Amino acid sequence: MGVYKENQVMGSVIPFAILILALVVFNVYLFLLPMAHRM
C-alpha cells in the first residue's frame, strides 16, 4: 500500500515538475532572446 501511495504522489508530481521546468525554460528563452538580438 505504501508503494502504491508513493507511485500516486510521483504520478502527480512529475507532470507538475515538467510544467514548472517548461515555464522556467520558456522564461529564460524569452529573457535571452532580446540579448541575443542585441549582440
The first five atom37 places (N, CA, C, CB, O) and aatype in JSON, in Angstrom:
{
  "aatype": [12, 7, 19, 18, 11, 6, 2, 5, 19, 12, 7, 15, 19, 9, 14, 13, 0, 9, 10, 9, 10, 0, 10, 19, 19, 13, 2, 19, 18, 10, 13, 10, 10, 14, 12, 0, 8, 1, 12],
  "atom_mask": [
    [1, 1, 1, 1, 1],
    [1, 1, 1, 0, 1],
    [1, 1, 1, 1, 1],
    [1, 1, 1, 1, 1],
    [1, 1, 1, 1, 1],
    [1, 1, 1, 1, 1],
    [1, 1, 1, 1, 1],
    [1, 1, 1, 1, 1],
    [1, 1, 1, 1, 1],
    [1, 1, 1, 1, 1],
    [1, 1, 1, 0, 1],
    [1, 1, 1, 1, 1],
    [1, 1, 1, 1, 1],
    [1, 1, 1, 1, 1],
    [1, 1, 1, 1, 1],
    [1, 1, 1, 1, 1],
    [1, 1, 1, 1, 1],
    [1, 1, 1, 1, 1],
    [1, 1, 1, 1, 1],
    [1, 1, 1, 1, 1],
    [1, 1, 1, 1, 1],
    [1, 1, 1, 1, 1],
    [1, 1, 1, 1, 1],
    [1, 1, 1, 1, 1],
    [1, 1, 1, 1, 1],
    [1, 1, 1, 1, 1],
    [1, 1, 1, 1, 1],
    [1, 1, 1, 1, 1],
    [1, 1, 1, 1, 1],
    [1, 1, 1, 1, 1],
    [1, 1, 1, 1, 1],
    [1, 1, 1, 1, 1],
    [1, 1, 1, 1, 1],
    [1, 1, 1, 1, 1],
    [1, 1, 1, 1, 1],
    [1, 1, 1, 1, 1],
    [1, 1, 1, 1, 1],
    [1, 1, 1, 1, 1],
    [1, 1, 1, 1, 1]
  ],
  "atom_positions": [
    [[0.84, -1.2, 0.0], [0.0, 0.0, 0.0], [0.88, 1.26, 0.0], [-0.95, 0.0, 1.23], [0.58, 2.24, -0.67]],
    [[1.97, 1.19, 0.77], [2.87, 2.35, 0.83], [3.49, 2.66, -0.52], [0.0, 0.0, 0.0], [3.62, 3.82, -0.92]],
    [[3.88, 1.59, -1.24], [4.5, 1.76, -2.56], [3.49, 2.37, -3.53], [5.03, 0.41, -3.1], [3.83, 3.25, -4.33]],
    [[2.24, 1.9, -3.45], [1.19, 2.42, -4.34], [0.97, 3.92, -4.09], [-0.14, 1.64, -4.13], [0.82, 4.7, -5.03]],
    [[0.96, 4.29, -2.82], [0.74, 5.7, -2.48], [1.9, 6.55, -3.0], [0.57, 5.88, -0.95], [1.69, 7.64, -3.52]],
    [[3.11, 6.04, -2.85], [4.28, 6.78, -3.36], [4.19, 6.95, -4.87], [5.58, 6.05, -2.97], [4.5, 8.01, -5.4]],
    [[3.76, 5.89, -5.56], [3.61, 5.97, -7.02], [2.55, 7.0, -7.4], [3.25, 4.59, -7.6], [2.71, 7.71, -8.39]],
    [[1.48, 7.08, -6.63], [0.44, 8.08, -6.87], [1.02, 9.48, -6.74], [-0.75, 7.89, -5.9], [0.76, 10.35, -7.57]],
    [[1.8, 9.7, -5.68], [2.41, 11.01, -5.45], [3.35, 11.35, -6.59], [3.16, 11.03, -4.1], [3.32, 12.47, -7.11]],
    [[4.2, 10.4, -6.99], [5.13, 10.62, -8.1], [4.37, 10.93, -9.38], [6.04, 9.4, -8.29], [4.79, 11.78, -10.16]],
    [[3.27, 10.23, -9.6], [2.47, 10.43, -10.8], [1.9, 11.83, -10.9], [0.0, 0.0, 0.0], [1.71, 12.35, -12.0]],
    [[1.63, 12.45, -9.75], [1.09, 13.81, -9.76], [2.2, 14.86, -9.71], [0.13, 14.01, -8.58], [2.02, 15.98, -10.17]],
    [[3.36, 14.49, -9.16], [4.47, 15.44, -9.02], [5.23, 15.61, -10.33], [5.43, 14.98, -7.91], [5.62, 16.72, -10.68]],
    [[5.45, 14.51, -11.05], [6.28, 14.56, -12.26], [5.7, 15.5, -13.33], [6.43, 13.15, -12.85], [6.44, 16.34, -13.84]],
    [[4.42, 15.4, -13.7], [3.89, 16.35, -14.69], [3.98, 17.79, -14.21], [2.43, 16.01, -15.02], [4.25, 18.69, -15.0]],
    [[3.77, 18.0, -12.9], [3.87, 19.34, -12.32], [5.29, 19.87, -12.44], [3.43, 19.33, -10.84], [5.5, 21.03, -12.79]],
    [[6.28, 19.0, -12.15], [7.69, 19.39, -12.26], [8.05, 19.71, -13.71], [8.6, 18.27, -11.72], [8.78, 20.66, -13.98]],
    [[7.53, 18.91, -14.65], [7.79, 19.15, -16.07], [7.2, 20.49, -16.49], [7.2, 18.0, -16.94], [7.82, 21.24, -17.25]],
    [[6.0, 20.8, -16.0], [5.35, 22.07, -16.31], [6.17, 23.24, -15.78], [3.92, 22.11, -15.73], [6.38, 24.23, -16.5]],
    [[6.63, 23.15, -14.53], [7.45, 24.2, -13.94], [8.74, 24.37, -14.75], [7.78, 23.87, -12.45], [9.15, 25.49, -15.06]],
    [[9.38, 23.24, -15.09], [10.62, 23.27, -15.86], [10.39, 23.94, -17.21], [11.17, 21.85, -16.05], [11.21, 24.75, -17.65]],
    [[9.29, 23.6, -17.86], [8.96, 24.2, -19.17], [8.76, 25.71, -19.04], [7.7, 23.54, -19.76], [9.22, 26.47, -19.89]],
    [[8.09, 26.14, -17.99], [7.88, 27.57, -17.77], [9.19, 28.29, -17.52], [6.93, 27.8, -16.58], [9.41, 29.39, -18.03]],
    [[10.08, 27.68, -16.74], [11.39, 28.28, -16.45], [12.2, 28.4, -17.74], [12.16, 27.44, -15.41], [12.77, 29.45, -18.02]],
    [[12.24, 27.32, -18.53], [12.98, 27.33, -19.79], [12.41, 28.39, -20.73], [12.94, 25.94, -20.47], [13.16, 29.11, -21.4]],
    [[11.09, 28.49, -20.78], [10.42, 29.47, -21.65], [10.76, 30.89, -21.22], [8.89, 29.26, -21.63], [11.04, 31.75, -22.07]],
    [[10.75, 31.15, -19.9], [11.1, 32.48, -19.39], [12.55, 32.82, -19.67], [10.83, 32.56, -17.89], [12.86, 33.96, -20.04]],
    [[13.45, 31.86, -19.5], [14.87, 32.08, -19.79], [15.05, 32.37, -21.28], [15.72, 30.85, -19.37], [15.83, 33.25, -21.65]],
    [[14.34, 31.63, -22.12], [14.41, 31.81, -23.57], [13.94, 33.22, -23.95], [13.55, 30.74, -24.3], [14.6, 33.9, -24.74]],
    [[12.81, 33.65, -23.39], [12.29, 35.0, -23.67], [13.25, 36.06, -23.15], [10.9, 35.18, -23.04], [13.37, 37.13, -23.75]],
    [[13.92, 35.78, -22.03], [14.85, 36.74, -21.44], [16.12, 36.86, -22.27], [15.2, 36.33, -20.0], [16.65, 37.95, -22.44]],
    [[16.62, 35.73, -22.8], [17.87, 35.73, -23.55], [17.69, 36.14, -25.01], [18.5, 34.36, -23.49], [18.64, 36.61, -25.63]],
    [[16.5, 35.97, -25.55], [16.26, 36.27, -26.97], [16.58, 37.73, -27.32], [14.82, 35.97, -27.32], [17.31, 37.95, -28.29]],
    [[16.08, 38.73, -26.57], [16.44, 40.13, -26.9], [17.94, 40.39, -26.76], [15.66, 41.1, -26.0], [18.5, 41.15, -27.55]],
    [[18.58, 39.77, -25.78], [20.02, 39.94, -25.6], [20.77, 39.39, -26.8], [20.5, 39.25, -24.3], [21.75, 39.99, -27.25]],
    [[20.33, 38.25, -27.32], [20.97, 37.64, -28.49], [20.78, 38.54, -29.71], [20.38, 36.23, -28.75], [21.68, 38.64, -30.54]],
    [[19.63, 39.18, -29.83], [19.38, 40.07, -30.96], [20.26, 41.31, -30.89], [17.9, 40.48, -31.01], [20.68, 41.84, -31.92]],
    [[20.55, 41.77, -29.67], [21.36, 42.97, -29.5], [22.82, 42.73, -29.88], [21.28, 43.46, -28.06], [23.5, 43.64, -30.35]],
    [[23.3, 41.5, -29.69], [24.71, 41.2, -29.97], [25.04, 41.36, -31.45], [25.05, 39.79, -29.51], [26.18, 41.14, -31.86]]
  ]
}
